[in-house]
Structures are given as structure tokens and as C-alpha cells.
Amino acid sequence: MCGNAACKHAHVRAEAQAESERQAELWERVIKLDETLCGAASDPTQTDPLHPIQFRGPHVLGVLPSNDRKLTVLPTRRKTVFVDRLMRIIGEAAAVRFGNVELADDGVGYEESDNASDEHLAILGNGCALCRGHCCPQGSGHAFIHVDTIVKYMESNPGKRPRDVLQDYLSRIGSRTYEDSCVYHCEKGCSLPREMRSKVCNGYLCKGLSEVLYKLGEGSADQALVIAVSDYYPEKKTDPKRGTTDRSGRQQGFVRAGLIDPSGLELYQLTGPDPKVPSVKNCSADDANVSAGSAIRLSADHNDSSPIDSFPET
């Protein structure tokens, strides 16, 4: 692409069109998956207790992003940059907490939703568990921790000195984190408890989860059938092992599917060359001969902890 304005505009339009087509294809996938599973559920010959997904009642559909990054050893330089900033933030927070400095508005408007029911919030948490942190790389280098984050933590823990607060945050940094992501984005999820996270991390909803929440609020459904797909490929953009190709020629990551409700997440993997046309068959996660587009039950009833705080085994 050259620097000409018309060329740039054409590139932006092409990118927008490609993304629109990608989203349309993903919705086609989740609709076909829903039709397949609903059809299998009404099949009297279906005897496998693991398949199909058992819908208890009305459910909504959704398309979510997916974290497909690799776990790597946290580079020393990335940790050093983060810690240097954190120390400065804690110093500023201490001046607010114990001095006469006023807390400045950081301009971040995210707040935890006060309109959603506890059941819907639990569903959203399980949606985050299915995604596994696609949004977390946005916090690389800072974890969205600002002065107000630390002040709030200090107020909740009045007996802690600034150095204690620093140690609390340092002790949560993982030795292995997802590639180019937040220092707290670990294999099992966010290593920070909710009270230590920023208001961005506690309040942000991606477009997919926002749509699921809106649909849940419109009716009586308390379940959501969603798919999650990655768009992250730092290497080998044509590697067939990384996923399938959409209509625009772009690769897409392996699609995970899940039925999420307030009590947990039932996780499935869509595999094969044509996951747009899923089939449900008896198989296990260890089956080496899984048919194209079949759904594999990997785990169920993920409720061992707050869903947004940890990811299911895959």
C-alpha cells in the first residue's frame, strides 16, 4: 500500500469488507452448529450421554474472539518495564492515600455493569473462560493499572504499606505468560484477584459478550451457545495446523464452541477441514480419528472458581 490517500482509503474499505465477510461466516458457523445440535437432540437414536449438548431451554447464540497465543517465559525486559511503571504508580497512589494530593481523573470510563443480573454476569464470566483472554494483550506493559487502581486496593487493605502493596502485585506476576500479553495473563487465566485488577479489566466487555448480554436481557434464555475463533498469527500465516481459511483467504484459528450458563461451561472443539458444517458423533478428546467438523467434549461444569478468573483445561 502506498502513501496516497485514495490508496489508503481503498485499503481501509477492503479491510472493513473482509472483516464483515469474516463475521458473516462465523455467524453462519454458529447457526449451523446450533441446527446440528438441536437436530441431534431430537434424534431418538442418540444414545451417547456426552452428545449432543443438552439445552435445558431457550438459548441465545454468540460469536466471541479467542486467545490463540503461545505460553512463553516472561522476558526479563518486559517484566522490568512493567515493574518500573508499577513502582511509580504506587508512589503516586501513596501520595493520594496518605498525603494531600487529589486523585486525578484518568479518563477511563469502564465500570462493572450494574444492569446485569448475577446469572447473566456468571454467563459472561464463562464466556471469558471460553475465549481465554483475547483482550488481555491490550494490557501488555501496564495491565491497565492506574493510580485509582492502587488507591482502591490500599483503601481495602489499610494495614498495608506501599512496599507491601508492591510485593502483592509482584508476587502475582507469572513466570510463564501468553506471548506479548499482560504479565498477569497466565495459563489458568488472570493471576490477579478481582480486587487487585483495574476497572478496565473488571468492566470491559468485548463486542461478542456485549451482544450476548443484550440478547439475554431481551428474553428468558439463561444459556448461550457461542463459538470463539482466533485472529492472531505472528508466524506462518499459511500454516494449515493453525486453522482454516475464510472466504477472503485469511486464516482463522481453530474454533472452540461452548454452551455457557450461570453454573459453568461445556466446552467443545470444532475440528476438521470444514467446521462450518459440524456433525455430532461419539468421540473423545483423545480420539485420533475425529471426523471433519465433529464436536469433542473436552470439559464440563467449569465452576471450580470464579469463571472469569481461570480457564478450563483443553
Order of alpha helices (4+ residues) and beta strands (2+ residues): alpha-beta-beta-alpha-alpha-alpha-alpha-beta-beta-beta-alpha-alpha-beta-beta-beta-beta-beta-beta
